[in-house]
């Protein structure tokens, strides 16, 4: 089944650890965000009247973000496709607020 081997070789070239664990985004000296996705594939092979048949399906879905902030690690889930936009916006706002107001919130609490 040469076609099956070809499909598996191409799939192997596509699905790497970098597909699941995205490139870390360094927001500031203290904040790093790493995106995570779920990769799922199905593969079927067969033979009909001397012909090799191959079927494949799959998808990539966002799962969440690993946030490292001042040495503390948290995982923010996307909550599914319908919520990903709002989650990304909320996360971006929170990260940017913390990056640009570093130390200011702590100073305000002392007054």
C-alpha positions in Angstrom: 0.0 0.0 0.0 2.3 2.7 -1.3 -0.4 5.4 -1.1 -0.9 4.8 2.6 2.9 5.1 3.2 2.9 8.4 1.2 0.0 9.8 3.2 1.6 8.8 6.5 4.9 10.4 5.4 3.2 13.7 4.5 1.2 13.6 7.8 4.3 13.0 9.8 5.9 16.0 8.2 2.9 18.2 9.1 2.2 17.1 12.7 5.1 18.0 14.9 5.3 19.1 18.6 5.3 22.7 17.3 1.8 22.1 15.9 0.4 21.4 19.4 2.7 23.7 21.4 3.0 27.1 19.6 5.8 29.5 19.6 6.3 31.2 23.0 5.4 34.9 22.8 7.5 37.0 25.2 5.3 40.0 26.2 7.8 41.5 28.7 10.7 40.4 30.9 8.1 38.8 33.2 5.3 37.6 30.9 5.4 34.8 28.4 2.4 33.3 26.6 2.5 29.9 24.9 -0.5 28.8 22.7 -1.7 25.2 22.7 -3.8 23.4 20.1 -5.4 20.0 19.8 -4.6 18.0 16.6 -6.8 15.1 15.6 -6.6 12.9 12.6 -8.3 9.8 11.3 -7.0 7.5 8.6 -8.7 4.6 6.8 -7.3 2.3 4.1 -8.7 -0.4 2.0 -8.5 -2.3 -1.3 -11.3 -2.6 -3.8 -10.9 -4.5 -7.1 -7.1 -4.3 -6.9 -7.0 -0.6 -6.1 -5.6 0.8 -2.9 -7.9 3.3 -1.2 -6.9 5.9 1.4 -9.1 8.3 3.3 -8.0 10.8 5.8 -9.6 13.6 7.8 -8.5 15.8 10.6 -8.5 19.2 12.2 -6.7 21.6 14.5 -8.6 23.3 17.4 -7.3 25.9 19.8 -7.2 24.7 23.4 -5.7 27.5 25.4 -2.7 29.5 26.5 0.0 28.8 29.1 0.7 32.1 30.8 3.9 32.5 32.8 3.7 35.7 34.8 6.4 36.6 37.3 7.3 32.9 37.7 3.7 31.9 38.3 2.1 29.5 35.7 -1.5 29.4 34.7 -3.5 27.9 31.9 -6.3 29.9 30.2 -8.7 27.7 28.2 -10.3 29.0 25.1 -13.7 27.4 26.0 -14.4 26.2 22.5 -14.5 27.9 19.1 -17.3 30.3 20.0 -15.4 31.8 22.9 -11.9 31.9 21.5 -12.0 35.5 20.2 -13.2 36.9 23.5 -10.7 34.8 25.5 -7.8 36.0 23.3 -8.9 39.6 23.7 -9.4 39.3 27.5 -6.0 37.6 27.8 -4.3 40.2 25.6 -5.8 43.0 27.7 -4.8 41.4 31.0 -1.3 40.7 29.8 -0.8 44.2 28.3 -2.2 45.8 31.4 0.2 43.9 33.6 3.1 44.6 31.3 2.5 48.4 31.1 1.4 49.0 34.7 4.1 46.9 36.3 4.7 48.1 39.8 2.0 50.9 39.6 -0.8 48.8 41.1 1.5 47.9 44.0 2.4 51.5 44.6 -1.3 52.6 44.6 -2.0 50.1 47.3 0.6 51.7 49.6 -1.1 55.1 49.6 
